[in-house]
């Protein structure tokens, strides 16, 4: 019985951590190019409502996730134009995007609250899903979970071995030097921002199409902000982003863990854990600024234009 409980906890941890992993991975790629986008929460909400409306109208999960990704890209392009072309404050532009996305998603989704759809099904890998403890958690997940693992591996190989990945990192450190070397600074930054927008849209759609297959206003519940903290917590390292996402995912289901093991702990207190953990992480990081600077892209959040 206890093995079944542990299996279910691992399974739920991965599902809960998946949207965090997606949006944090996208933001990390964006930040490695030197661009700080605080609009993740807004893009997630837009992706969630766009994916749900599309799925409700078309009854096609692939189209739903595709539309969510495209909406995330379009929202990120607004940010990119304001922050990169107009050289506006990246912090202000990102916050404006979050406010815009929160309001627009609430407006668009008003007529869809309370409606339900068919959730994203699991894809069990035959012969592996019955492995004790890890079988269900690793080999009986849905397509987006498997996609997130593929993206993590792809991003790791991209930044470690591919010339374009090294170019992104170089631009994030000093775009002027990159420009002098002939690297397409603006195009690279735009593509990084768009990639982050696409993953934020998919992460939002995962909440409304898979995790809880319905639309409710502000259903992201601060996950976009947690993802931003997660990138810093992970020191912009891909493997740490994955680990951190699942740690936060585990913290998010602690109330279920308490019920499973019969712990007499207030459920509302346990529901606060992910946000409390985020606050603790930020406090710890603020005390290690020098160490943090070793990993942070040097040009992160700074404006740049050709001839700078």
C-alpha positions in Angstrom: 0.0 0.0 0.0 2.8 2.4 0.9 4.5 1.7 -2.4 1.3 2.7 -4.2 1.1 5.9 -2.2 4.8 6.8 -3.1 4.1 6.0 -6.8 1.1 8.3 -6.8 3.0 11.1 -5.1 5.8 10.8 -7.7 3.2 10.8 -10.5 1.5 13.8 -9.2 4.8 15.6 -8.5 5.8 15.3 -12.2 2.4 16.4 -13.5 2.3 19.4 -11.1 5.9 20.4 -11.9 5.4 20.1 -15.7 3.9 23.6 -16.3 6.6 25.1 -14.1 9.3 23.3 -16.0 8.0 24.5 -19.3 7.6 28.1 -18.5 10.9 28.2 -16.5 12.8 26.6 -19.4 11.4 29.1 -21.8 12.3 32.0 -19.5 15.8 30.6 -19.0 16.4 30.6 -22.7 15.1 34.1 -22.9 17.3 35.3 -20.1 20.4 33.6 -21.6 20.0 36.0 -24.5 20.1 38.9 -22.1 16.3 39.6 -22.1 14.3 39.6 -18.9 10.6 38.9 -19.5 8.4 39.3 -16.4 5.3 38.6 -18.5 5.2 34.9 -18.0 2.1 34.9 -15.8 0.2 36.9 -18.4 1.3 34.7 -21.3 0.4 31.5 -19.3 -3.1 32.9 -18.7 -3.5 33.8 -22.4 -2.3 30.3 -23.4 -4.7 28.7 -20.9 -7.8 30.5 -22.1 -6.9 30.3 -25.8 -6.2 26.6 -25.5 -9.4 25.9 -23.6 -11.6 27.9 -26.0 -10.1 26.2 -29.0 -10.5 22.8 -27.5 -14.1 23.5 -26.5 -15.0 24.7 -30.0 -12.9 22.2 -32.1 -12.5 19.2 -29.7 -8.9 18.8 -30.9 -6.2 18.8 -28.3 -3.4 19.2 -30.8 -5.0 22.3 -32.2 -5.7 23.6 -28.7 -2.0 23.4 -27.7 -0.9 24.8 -31.0 -3.1 27.8 -30.7 -2.0 28.3 -27.1 1.7 28.3 -28.3 0.9 30.8 -31.1 -0.9 33.1 -28.7 2.1 32.9 -26.4 4.4 33.8 -29.3 2.2 36.8 -30.3 2.1 38.1 -26.8 5.9 37.7 -26.5 6.3 39.7 -29.8 4.5 42.6 -28.2 7.0 42.5 -25.3 9.9 42.1 -27.7 9.0 45.1 -29.8 8.5 47.4 -26.8 11.6 46.1 -24.9 14.0 45.5 -27.7 13.0 47.8 -30.5 11.8 50.7 -28.4 14.4 50.1 -25.7 11.7 50.4 -23.0 12.4 49.1 -19.5 12.2 45.3 -19.7 10.8 45.1 -16.2 8.0 47.6 -17.0 7.2 45.9 -20.3 7.0 42.5 -18.7 4.8 43.7 -15.9 2.5 45.4 -18.4 2.3 42.2 -20.3 1.2 40.3 -17.2 -1.4 42.9 -16.4 -2.6 42.8 -20.0 -2.7 39.0 -20.2 -4.5 38.7 -16.9 -7.3 41.2 -17.9 -7.7 39.9 -21.5 -7.8 36.2 -20.4 -10.5 37.0 -17.8 -12.6 38.9 -20.5 -12.2 36.2 -23.2 -12.9 33.3 -20.8 -15.9 34.8 -19.0 -18.4 32.7 -21.0 -16.4 29.5 -20.6 -16.2 29.3 -16.8 -17.8 26.1 -15.6 -17.6 24.4 -18.9 -15.7 21.1 -19.2 -13.7 19.3 -21.9 -12.1 15.9 -22.4 -8.7 16.0 -20.7 -5.4 15.2 -22.3 -5.0 11.4 -22.1 -2.0 9.5 -20.7 0.3 7.6 -23.0 1.4 4.5 -21.2 4.6 2.9 -22.6 3.8 -0.8 -22.9 5.9 -3.0 -20.7 7.3 -0.2 -18.5 4.2 1.3 -16.8 4.0 -1.6 -14.4 7.5 -1.2 -13.0 7.2 -0.9 -9.2 7.3 2.7 -7.9 8.7 4.4 -11.0 6.6 2.8 -13.7 3.5 4.9 -13.5 5.5 8.1 -12.7 7.8 7.8 -15.7 6.1 5.7 -18.3 2.4 6.5 -17.9 2.3 10.3 -18.4 0.8 12.5 -21.0 2.4 13.8 -24.2 3.2 17.2 -22.8 5.2 15.6 -19.9 7.3 13.6 -22.5 7.6 16.8 -24.6 9.0 18.7 -21.6 11.7 16.0 -21.1 12.6 16.2 -24.7 12.9 20.0 -24.5 15.1 19.8 -21.5 17.5 17.4 -23.2 17.4 19.4 -26.4 18.1 22.7 -24.6 21.0 21.1 -22.7 22.6 19.8 -25.9 21.8 23.1 -27.7 23.6 25.3 -25.2 26.5 22.9 -24.6 27.4 21.8 -28.1 25.5 23.8 -30.8 27.1 26.9 -32.3 23.8 28.8 -32.2 23.5 28.0 -28.5 26.9 29.4 -27.8 25.9 32.5 -29.8 22.9 33.0 -27.6 25.1 32.8 -24.5 27.6 35.2 -26.0 24.9 37.7 -26.8 23.6 37.5 -23.3 27.0 38.3 -21.9 27.8 41.2 -24.2 25.6 41.9 -27.3 28.0 44.6 -28.6 30.9 42.0 -28.8 28.5 39.5 -30.4 27.4 42.1 -32.9 31.1 42.9 -33.8 31.6 39.2 -34.4 28.8 39.2 -36.9 26.2 37.5 -34.7 22.5 38.6 -35.4 21.8 40.1 -32.0 18.2 41.3 -32.5 17.1 38.2 -34.4 18.6 35.9 -31.7 16.9 37.9 -28.9 13.6 37.8 -30.7 13.8 34.1 -31.3 14.7 33.5 -27.6 11.7 35.7 -26.5 9.4 33.9 -28.9 10.5 30.5 -27.7 9.8 31.6 -24.1 6.4 32.8 -25.2 5.5 29.5 -26.9 6.4 27.5 -23.8 4.5 29.8 -21.6 1.5 29.4 -23.8 1.8 25.6 -23.8 2.3 25.6 -20.0 -0.9 27.6 -19.5 -2.8 25.3 -21.9 -1.5 22.3 -19.9 -3.3 23.7 -16.9 -6.6 24.1 -18.7 -6.4 21.0 -21.0 -4.7 18.4 -18.8 -4.0 19.3 -15.2 -7.5 20.6 -14.5 -9.5 20.4 -17.7 -11.5 23.6 -17.2 -11.1 27.3 -17.4 -11.2 29.5 -14.3 -10.0 33.1 -14.0 -6.4 33.4 -12.7 -6.0 29.6 -12.7 -2.2 29.9 -13.0 -2.2 31.0 -9.4 1.2 32.7 -9.5 3.0 29.9 -11.3 4.6 32.4 -13.8 6.2 34.3 -10.9 7.4 31.0 -9.3 9.0 30.1 -12.6 10.9 33.4 -12.7 12.2 32.7 -9.2 13.0 29.1 -10.2 15.3 30.3 -13.1 17.4 32.3 -10.6 17.3 29.5 -8.0 18.6 27.2 -10.7 21.5 29.6 -11.5 20.4 29.5 -15.2 21.3 25.8 -15.4 19.0 23.5 -17.3 19.3 20.4 -15.1 18.6 22.6 -12.0 15.6 24.1 -13.6 14.1 20.6 -14.0 15.0 19.6 -10.5 13.6 22.8 -9.1 10.4 22.5 -11.0 9.7 19.1 -9.5 10.7 20.3 -6.0 8.1 23.1 -6.3 5.7 20.6 -7.8 6.1 18.4 -4.7 5.6 21.3 -2.4 2.4 22.1 -4.3 0.9 18.6 -3.5 2.0 18.5 0.1 -1.7 18.7 1.2 -2.3 15.5 -0.7 0.7 13.9 0.8 -0.5 14.8 4.3 -3.9 13.2 3.5 -2.2 10.0 2.2 -0.1 9.6 5.3 -2.7 10.8 7.8 -0.8 13.9 9.0 -2.9 16.2 11.1 -1.8 19.4 9.4 -4.0 22.3 8.3 -4.5 21.9 4.5 -4.5 25.7 3.9 -1.1 25.9 5.5 0.3 23.2 3.3 -1.2 24.9 0.2 1.0 28.0 1.0 4.2 25.9 0.8 5.1 26.7 -2.8 4.8 30.4 -2.3 6.6 30.3 1.1 9.3 28.3 -0.6 9.6 30.9 -3.3 10.0 33.6 -0.7 12.6 31.7 1.2 14.6 31.1 -2.0 14.5 34.8 -2.9 15.7 35.7 0.6 18.6 33.2 0.4 19.6 34.4 -3.1 19.6 38.0 -1.9 22.3 37.1 0.6 24.5 35.5 -2.0 24.5 38.2 -4.7 28.2 37.8 -5.5 27.8 34.0 -6.2 24.6 34.7 -8.2 26.5 37.2 -10.4 28.8 34.4 -11.5 26.0 32.6 -13.3 23.7 35.5 -14.3 24.1 36.7 -18.0 26.0 40.0 -17.7 23.6 41.9 -20.0 20.4 40.6 -18.5 17.6 43.2 -18.5 19.8 45.9 -20.0 18.8 47.8 -23.1 20.9 47.5 -26.3 20.9 49.0 -29.8 23.2 48.7 -32.7 26.1 51.0 -32.2 25.7 50.9 -28.4 
